[in-house]
Amino acid sequence: MNIVKTDLFEEVVEFVRQQFDEPDAFIPLHVPRFEGKEREYVMDAIDSTFVSSVGAYVDKFEEMMCQITGAKHATATVNGTSALHTALLLAGVEKRDEVITQPLTFVATANAIAYTGAKPVFVDVDRDTMGLSPYKLKRFLTETLIRQDDNWINRFTGKRIAACVPMHTFGLPARVDEIREICDRYDIPLIEDSAESLGSTWKGRHTGGFGTMGVFSFNGNKTVTAGGGGAIITDDEELAKRAKHITTTAKKPHKWEYVHDEIGYNYRMPNLNAALACAQLEQLDTYIENKRKLADSYREFFNSKEIEFIGEIESAKSNYWLNAVCLEDREQRDQFLAYTNEHGVMTRPIWCLMNKLEMFKESQTGDLSNAEWLEDRIVNIPSSVRL
Ligand SMILES: Cc1ncc(COP(=O)(O)O)c(C=O)c1O
């Protein structure tokens, strides 16, 4: 049994408090800041009466997302989950298909796959990026797929792998160019779950831009928030048009007729939320600079205490949405969580692996040794943009 390192944990609490200049108050994990033009833009949207799903701020938000990510097209959605669901449908994922993702992710990734009727298949992550491992993906596909009638089929289930959805964990980019190369070899569409990685780049290119589509979240806990919101980015004009169409109840454009040509969804981002998001996006660079400084301080402090800080690897630039440290084992992780939370510093463990959740426990998995190792050790520490 580990001896509880009370002195060390006390130093951690003290250090976190210093970073946020809060000697006594509760320190949350991540809170939004509204110090730009949020009020002005939201009031402007209200005054315009365009508070719902069309309006100037939705258009502006989509343009800003193209500028930030370098994508040719962006479609605003009501949240990141609906953006993922839409992207999967547009990639052609159907009932009875399978979709590869990582077991170490927020439940929304696997849920969105399940909404299409397809089954998630879980392939391991890399320990350093905590994102889908190209090495494990390659091994899994080599062992699993066979060629049948011009299609790659899962030899164990007889199903088609219809998409691959890596996730950029806590803003740290996965090795997405290598993942792309492997997917291309097997004609598997790549959809990046970049919900957490707005502002993060891999080899100088924005995350979300490597696959057929990339998806973002603007939930209240993200680097930039719309209150609730999402976006799909793509360079494919046809996909962008289809994204707008099916997120707008598949209504055919007409001045007054209500004709819908397929089952569509009410997944549009309201103008009110887009107004908030535009003001927030204007501050993205400042936020990231601020967050990266905090990550530098954490790295130096934790490394001096022999606790591993999970930093970006070569080729990656992280937005450091949520900072993470790696404890010795699950027992020490639990002691760290208990001490910090009892002393007013909010910390959280990484997610329970998707393949352990009731609804996904029948899913096929590869060897998940890295994800299991990380699940026992990773803890998120306070990461808000500091004033
Ligand atoms: C990895 C990941 N995917 C998807 C989502 C879903 O986004 P939203 O909450 O906006 O639906 C989130 C965040 O909440 C997330 O962290």
The ligand as an SDF file (V2000), in Angstrom:
LIG
                    3D

 16 16  0  0  0  0  0  0  0  0999 V2000
  -14.0290   14.3990  -26.9450 C   0  0  0  0  0  0  0  0  0  0  0  0
  -15.3840   15.0240  -26.9920 C   0  0  0  0  0  0  0  0  0  0  0  0
  -16.2110   14.6850  -27.9870 N   0  0  0  0  0  0  0  0  0  0  0  0
  -17.4320   15.2250  -28.0830 C   0  0  0  0  0  0  0  0  0  0  0  0
  -17.8870   16.1440  -27.1620 C   0  0  0  0  0  0  0  0  0  0  0  0
  -19.2760   16.6110  -27.2750 C   0  0  0  0  0  0  0  0  0  0  0  0
  -19.4420   17.9750  -27.3330 O   0  0  0  0  0  0  0  0  0  0  0  0
  -20.7650   18.6540  -26.7630 P   0  0  0  0  0  0  0  0  0  0  0  0
  -20.7280   18.5880  -25.2790 O   0  0  0  0  0  0  0  0  0  0  0  0
  -20.6710   20.0490  -27.2880 O   0  0  0  0  0  0  0  0  0  0  0  0
  -21.9330   17.9180  -27.3280 O   0  0  0  0  0  0  0  0  0  0  0  0
  -17.0310   16.5430  -26.1060 C   0  0  0  0  0  0  0  0  0  0  0  0
  -17.3660   17.5370  -25.0990 C   0  0  0  0  0  0  0  0  0  0  0  0
  -18.2720   17.7180  -24.4550 O   0  0  0  0  0  0  0  0  0  0  0  0
  -15.7630   15.9500  -26.0080 C   0  0  0  0  0  0  0  0  0  0  0  0
  -14.9270   16.2570  -25.0090 O   0  0  0  0  0  0  0  0  0  0  0  0
  1  2  1  0
  2  3  1  0
  2 15  2  0
  3  4  2  0
  4  5  1  0
  5  6  1  0
  5 12  2  0
  6  7  1  0
  7  8  1  0
  8  9  2  0
  8 10  1  0
  8 11  1  0
 12 13  1  0
 12 15  1  0
 13 14  2  0
 15 16  1  0
M  END
$$$$
